[in-house]
Structures are given as structure tokens and as C-alpha cells.
Amino acid sequence: QNLDQIFSVADSTSPLIKGALFAGAWTLVKVSCIDAAGIALALSSGILFGGVIQGAVASAAAATFGSSVAFGLAKLDTPVRQ
């Protein structure tokens, strides 16, 4: 019953919003270095985006974006780094 509700919400959400939320989740995972959540996101991407290929592409793109944000934050010149 709960799984059916999750699927219906995922189906009713627009692909743009779904992708933005997924990329935001990947960014949070990459910046905070929570590897277990990254595994969960990678495994759930096929279900969320309607297939293995679509999920793999979305997961790779979101993980790349999240890694780029984490790299950019690490390279900032802040007083903590000095």
C-alpha cells in the first residue's frame, strides 16, 4: 500500500521537478560524504525514472553534478583552509 502511494506520487510529478529533487539529493550525499545514501539513490533511480537506462543516465548526471559542487566547495578560499 505505501509502495503504491510512492509510485503514484513519482508518476504524477513532472520530470523536471523529479530530476531537480534527485540532483539535489545527490548533491547533499556527495557534499556530506554519505556513501550508503548514494547506493540507495543509485539503486532507486531506475524505479524513479522508469527504466534501467533512464535511471542510469539520471543517476550518473546527478552524481556528476553533486561531485562538481563538492569539488567547488572544497576549492573555495575560506579562512578555515588558511
DSSP file (Angstrom, degrees, kcal/mol; ACC not computed):
  #  RESIDUE AA STRUCTURE BP1 BP2  ACC     N-H-->O    O-->H-N    N-H-->O    O-->H-N    TCO  KAPPA ALPHA  PHI   PSI    X-CA   Y-CA   Z-CA
    1    1 A Q     >        0   0    0      0, 0.0     4,-1.6     0, 0.0     5,-0.1   0.000 360.0 360.0 360.0 -49.4    0.0    0.0    0.0
    2    2 A N  H  >  +     0   0    0      1,-0.2     4,-2.0     2,-0.2     5,-0.1   0.876 360.0  53.5 -66.2 -36.6    2.7    2.5    0.9
    3    3 A L  H  > S+     0   0    0      1,-0.2     4,-2.4     2,-0.2    -1,-0.2   0.876 106.0  53.1 -66.1 -37.0    4.8    1.5   -2.1
    4    4 A D  H  > S+     0   0    0      2,-0.2     4,-2.2     1,-0.2    -1,-0.2   0.868 107.9  51.3 -64.2 -36.7    1.8    2.1   -4.4
    5    5 A Q  H  X S+     0   0    0     -4,-1.6     4,-2.2     2,-0.2    -2,-0.2   0.902 109.4  50.0 -66.7 -40.5    1.5    5.6   -2.9
    6    6 A I  H  X S+     0   0    0     -4,-2.0     4,-2.4     1,-0.2    -2,-0.2   0.919 111.4  48.8 -63.7 -43.6    5.1    6.3   -3.6
    7    7 A F  H  X S+     0   0    0     -4,-2.4     4,-2.3     1,-0.2    -2,-0.2   0.892 110.4  50.6 -63.7 -39.5    4.8    5.1   -7.2
    8    8 A S  H  X S+     0   0    0     -4,-2.2     4,-1.7     2,-0.2    -1,-0.2   0.892 111.6  47.3 -68.3 -37.8    1.7    7.2   -7.8
    9    9 A V  H  X S+     0   0    0     -4,-2.2     4,-1.2     2,-0.2    -2,-0.2   0.911 112.7  49.8 -66.7 -41.7    3.4   10.3   -6.4
   10   10 A A  H  < S+     0   0    0     -4,-2.4    -2,-0.2     1,-0.2    -1,-0.2   0.868 112.1  48.1 -65.3 -35.9    6.5    9.6   -8.6
   11   11 A D  H  < S+     0   0    0     -4,-2.3    -1,-0.2     1,-0.2    -2,-0.2   0.837 111.7  49.1 -72.6 -32.4    4.4    9.1  -11.6
   12   12 A S  H  < S+     0   0    0     -4,-1.7     2,-0.2    -5,-0.2    -1,-0.2   0.661  92.1  93.0 -83.0 -15.6    2.4   12.3  -11.1
   13   13 A T  S  < S-     0   0    0     -4,-1.2    -4,-0.0    -3,-0.1     0, 0.0  -0.554  85.4-109.5 -78.9 141.8    5.5   14.5  -10.5
   14   14 A S     >  -     0   0    0     -2,-0.2     4,-2.6     1,-0.1     5,-0.2  -0.370  23.1-120.2 -68.9 149.8    6.9   16.3  -13.6
   15   15 A P  H  > S+     0   0    0      0, 0.0     4,-2.4     0, 0.0     5,-0.2   0.827 111.5  55.3 -61.0 -32.2   10.2   15.0  -14.9
   16   16 A L  H  > S+     0   0    0      2,-0.2     4,-2.2     1,-0.2     5,-0.1   0.929 111.7  42.0 -67.8 -44.8   11.9   18.4  -14.4
   17   17 A I  H  > S+     0   0    0      2,-0.2     4,-2.6     1,-0.2     5,-0.2   0.906 114.4  52.2 -67.6 -41.2   10.9   18.6  -10.7
   18   18 A K  H  X S+     0   0    0     -4,-2.6     4,-2.1     1,-0.2    -2,-0.2   0.916 111.8  46.4 -60.9 -43.6   11.8   14.9  -10.2
   19   19 A G  H  X S+     0   0    0     -4,-2.4     4,-2.6    -5,-0.2    -1,-0.2   0.884 111.9  50.7 -66.4 -39.2   15.2   15.4  -11.8
   20   20 A A  H  X S+     0   0    0     -4,-2.2     4,-2.2     2,-0.2    -2,-0.2   0.912 112.2  46.3 -66.4 -41.9   15.9   18.6   -9.7
   21   21 A L  H  X S+     0   0    0     -4,-2.6     4,-2.2     2,-0.2    -2,-0.2   0.894 113.5  49.7 -65.6 -39.2   15.0   16.8   -6.5
   22   22 A F  H  X S+     0   0    0     -4,-2.1     4,-2.4    -5,-0.2    -2,-0.2   0.911 111.5  48.0 -66.5 -42.2   17.1   13.8   -7.4
   23   23 A A  H  X S+     0   0    0     -4,-2.6     4,-2.4     2,-0.2    -2,-0.2   0.876 111.1  51.9 -65.6 -37.0   20.1   16.1   -8.3
   24   24 A G  H  X S+     0   0    0     -4,-2.2     4,-2.3     2,-0.2    -2,-0.2   0.896 109.6  49.1 -65.0 -39.5   19.7   17.9   -5.0
   25   25 A A  H  X S+     0   0    0     -4,-2.2     4,-2.3     2,-0.2    -2,-0.2   0.920 111.8  48.5 -65.4 -42.9   19.7   14.6   -3.1
   26   26 A W  H  X S+     0   0    0     -4,-2.4     4,-2.7     2,-0.2    -2,-0.2   0.892 110.3  52.3 -63.6 -38.6   22.8   13.5   -4.9
   27   27 A T  H  X S+     0   0    0     -4,-2.4     4,-2.7     2,-0.2     5,-0.3   0.925 109.7  48.4 -63.2 -44.3   24.5   16.9   -4.2
   28   28 A L  H  X S+     0   0    0     -4,-2.3     4,-2.0     1,-0.2    -1,-0.2   0.906 113.1  48.5 -60.7 -42.1   23.7   16.5   -0.5
   29   29 A V  H  X>S+     0   0    0     -4,-2.3     5,-1.7     1,-0.2     4,-0.8   0.912 114.2  45.1 -65.2 -43.1   25.0   13.0   -0.5
   30   30 A K  H  <5S+     0   0    0     -4,-2.7     3,-0.3     2,-0.2    -2,-0.2   0.897 114.4  47.3 -70.3 -40.4   28.2   13.9   -2.3
   31   31 A V  H  <5S+     0   0    0     -4,-2.7    -1,-0.2     1,-0.2    -2,-0.2   0.881 118.8  40.1 -69.7 -37.3   28.9   17.1   -0.2
   32   32 A S  H  <5S-     0   0    0     -4,-2.0    -1,-0.2    -5,-0.3    -2,-0.2   0.476 105.2-128.7 -92.3  -1.4   28.3   15.3    3.1
   33   33 A C  T  <5 +     0   0    0     -4,-0.8     2,-0.9    -3,-0.3    -3,-0.2   0.895  48.1 158.2  59.0  46.6   30.1   12.0    2.0
   34   34 A I     >< +     0   0    0     -5,-1.7     4,-1.2     1,-0.2     3,-0.2  -0.828  14.6 179.8-101.1  95.0   27.3    9.6    3.0
   35   35 A D  H  > S+     0   0    0     -2,-0.9     4,-1.9     1,-0.2    -1,-0.2   0.833  74.4  59.3 -69.3 -34.2   28.1    6.6    0.8
   36   36 A A  H  > S+     0   0    0      1,-0.2     4,-1.9     2,-0.2    -1,-0.2   0.884 105.5  49.8 -64.1 -37.1   25.2    4.5    1.9
   37   37 A A  H  > S+     0   0    0     -3,-0.2     4,-2.4     1,-0.2    -1,-0.2   0.845 106.6  56.6 -69.6 -32.5   22.7    7.1    0.7
   38   38 A G  H  X S+     0   0    0     -4,-1.2     4,-2.4     2,-0.2    -2,-0.2   0.885 106.5  49.4 -63.8 -38.9   24.5    7.2   -2.6
   39   39 A I  H  X S+     0   0    0     -4,-1.9     4,-2.4     2,-0.2    -2,-0.2   0.917 110.9  49.9 -65.0 -43.1   24.0    3.4   -3.0
   40   40 A A  H  X S+     0   0    0     -4,-1.9     4,-1.8     1,-0.2    -2,-0.2   0.897 111.9  48.2 -63.2 -40.4   20.3    3.8   -2.2
   41   41 A L  H  X S+     0   0    0     -4,-2.4     4,-1.1     2,-0.2    -1,-0.2   0.913 111.6  49.7 -66.1 -42.1   19.9    6.7   -4.7
   42   42 A A  H  < S+     0   0    0     -4,-2.4     4,-0.5     1,-0.2     3,-0.3   0.902 113.5  45.7 -64.4 -40.1   21.7    4.7   -7.4
   43   43 A L  H  < S+     0   0    0     -4,-2.4     4,-0.4     1,-0.2     3,-0.3   0.823 114.8  47.2 -72.7 -30.7   19.5    1.6   -6.8
   44   44 A S  H  X S+     0   0    0     -4,-1.8     4,-2.3    -5,-0.2     3,-0.3   0.597  89.4  84.4 -86.7 -10.2   16.3    3.6   -6.7
   45   45 A S  H  X S+     0   0    0     -4,-1.1     4,-2.3    -3,-0.3     6,-0.3   0.859  86.4  54.4 -65.0 -35.4   17.0    5.7   -9.8
   46   46 A G  H  >>S+     0   0    0     -4,-0.5     5,-1.8    -3,-0.3     4,-0.5   0.875 111.3  45.5 -64.2 -36.9   15.7    3.0  -12.2
   47   47 A I  H  45S+     0   0    0     -4,-0.4     3,-0.5    -3,-0.3    -2,-0.2   0.907 114.9  47.4 -71.4 -42.3   12.4    2.9  -10.4
   48   48 A L  H  <5S+     0   0    0     -4,-2.3    -2,-0.2     1,-0.2    -1,-0.2   0.866 118.2  38.8 -68.8 -36.3   12.0    6.6  -10.2
   49   49 A F  H  <5S-     0   0    0     -4,-2.3    -1,-0.2     2,-0.2    -2,-0.2   0.321 113.9-106.3-105.3   8.5   12.8    7.4  -13.8
   50   50 A G  T  <5S+     0   0    0     -4,-0.5     2,-0.3    -3,-0.5    -3,-0.2   0.684  83.4  21.0  87.1  19.5   11.0    4.5  -15.4
   51   51 A G  S  ><S-     0   0    0     -5,-1.8     4,-2.2    -6,-0.3    -2,-0.2  -0.857  79.9 -94.9 163.0 165.0   13.8    2.1  -16.5
   52   52 A V  H  > S+     0   0    0     -2,-0.3     4,-2.5     2,-0.2     5,-0.2   0.927 119.6  45.1 -67.7 -45.4   17.3    1.0  -16.1
   53   53 A I  H  > S+     0   0    0      2,-0.2     4,-2.4     1,-0.2     5,-0.2   0.940 115.9  45.8 -66.2 -47.2   18.8    3.1  -18.9
   54   54 A Q  H  > S+     0   0    0      1,-0.2     4,-2.4     2,-0.2    -1,-0.2   0.904 115.3  48.1 -61.9 -41.5   16.9    6.3  -17.9
   55   55 A G  H  X S+     0   0    0     -4,-2.2     4,-2.6     2,-0.2    -1,-0.2   0.882 110.7  50.5 -66.8 -38.8   17.8    5.7  -14.2
   56   56 A A  H  X S+     0   0    0     -4,-2.5     4,-2.5     2,-0.2     5,-0.2   0.911 112.5  46.5 -66.6 -41.5   21.5    5.1  -15.0
   57   57 A V  H  X S+     0   0    0     -4,-2.4     4,-2.4     2,-0.2     5,-0.2   0.933 115.3  45.9 -65.7 -45.2   21.7    8.3  -17.1
   58   58 A A  H  X S+     0   0    0     -4,-2.4     4,-2.5    -5,-0.2     5,-0.2   0.901 114.5  48.3 -64.4 -40.7   19.9   10.4  -14.4
   59   59 A S  H  X S+     0   0    0     -4,-2.6     4,-2.4     2,-0.2     5,-0.2   0.909 112.7  47.4 -67.5 -42.2   22.0    8.9  -11.6
   60   60 A A  H  X S+     0   0    0     -4,-2.5     4,-2.1    -5,-0.2    -2,-0.2   0.909 114.3  47.1 -65.4 -41.7   25.3    9.5  -13.5
   61   61 A A  H  X S+     0   0    0     -4,-2.4     4,-2.3    -5,-0.2    -2,-0.2   0.923 114.9  45.4 -66.3 -43.8   24.3   13.1  -14.4
   62   62 A A  H  X S+     0   0    0     -4,-2.5     4,-2.6     2,-0.2    -2,-0.2   0.885 113.1  50.0 -68.5 -38.2   23.2   13.9  -10.8
   63   63 A A  H  X S+     0   0    0     -4,-2.4     4,-2.4    -5,-0.2    -1,-0.2   0.884 110.8  50.1 -67.3 -37.4   26.2   12.3   -9.2
   64   64 A T  H  X S+     0   0    0     -4,-2.1     4,-2.1     2,-0.2    -2,-0.2   0.920 111.7  48.0 -65.3 -43.7   28.5   14.2  -11.6
   65   65 A F  H  X S+     0   0    0     -4,-2.3     4,-2.1     2,-0.2    -2,-0.2   0.930 112.8  48.6 -61.5 -45.5   26.7   17.5  -10.7
   66   66 A G  H  X S+     0   0    0     -4,-2.6     4,-2.3     1,-0.2    -2,-0.2   0.883 111.0  49.8 -62.9 -39.5   27.0   16.7   -7.0
   67   67 A S  H  X S+     0   0    0     -4,-2.4     4,-2.5     2,-0.2    -1,-0.2   0.873 109.0  52.7 -66.7 -36.7   30.6   15.8   -7.2
   68   68 A S  H  X S+     0   0    0     -4,-2.1     4,-2.5     2,-0.2    -2,-0.2   0.898 109.6  48.4 -65.6 -40.0   31.3   19.1   -9.1
   69   69 A V  H  X S+     0   0    0     -4,-2.1     4,-2.5     2,-0.2    -2,-0.2   0.921 111.8  49.4 -64.9 -43.4   29.6   21.0   -6.4
   70   70 A A  H  X S+     0   0    0     -4,-2.3     4,-1.8     2,-0.2    -2,-0.2   0.900 111.9  48.8 -63.0 -40.3   31.6   19.2   -3.7
   71   71 A F  H  X S+     0   0    0     -4,-2.5     4,-1.6     2,-0.2    -2,-0.2   0.921 111.0  50.2 -64.7 -43.7   34.8   19.9   -5.6
   72   72 A G  H  X S+     0   0    0     -4,-2.5     4,-0.5     1,-0.2    -2,-0.2   0.897 110.6  49.0 -62.6 -40.5   33.9   23.6   -6.0
   73   73 A L  H >< S+     0   0    0     -4,-2.5     3,-0.7     1,-0.2    -1,-0.2   0.860 109.5  52.9 -66.5 -34.3   33.2   23.9   -2.3
   74   74 A A  H 3< S+     0   0    0     -4,-1.8    -1,-0.2     1,-0.2    -2,-0.2   0.802 108.2  51.0 -70.6 -28.3   36.5   22.2   -1.4
   75   75 A K  H 3< S+     0   0    0     -4,-1.6    -1,-0.2    -5,-0.1    -2,-0.2   0.508  81.7 118.5 -89.0  -4.6   38.4   24.7   -3.6
   76   76 A L  S << S-     0   0    0     -3,-0.7     2,-1.2    -4,-0.5     5,-0.1  -0.340  70.1-123.7 -62.4 141.7   36.9   27.8   -2.1
   77   77 A D        +     0   0    0      3,-0.1    -1,-0.1     4,-0.0    -2,-0.1  -0.733  49.9 158.5 -89.0  95.3   39.4   30.1   -0.4
   78   78 A T    >>  -     0   0    0     -2,-1.2     3,-0.8     1,-0.1     4,-0.8  -0.750  55.9-110.0-115.3 161.7   38.0   30.3    3.1
   79   79 A P  T 34 S+     0   0    0      0, 0.0     3,-0.4     0, 0.0    -1,-0.1   0.773 115.4  64.7 -61.6 -24.2   39.6   31.3    6.4
   80   80 A V  T 34 S+     0   0    0      1,-0.2    -3,-0.1     2,-0.2     0, 0.0   0.873  99.9  51.0 -66.7 -35.9   39.2   27.7    7.5
   81   81 A R  T <4        0   0    0     -3,-0.8    -1,-0.2     1,-0.2    -4,-0.0   0.706 360.0 360.0 -74.8 -19.5   41.6   26.5    4.8
   82   82 A Q     <        0   0    0     -4,-0.8    -1,-0.2    -3,-0.4    -2,-0.2   0.471 360.0 360.0 -85.9 360.0   44.3   29.0    5.8
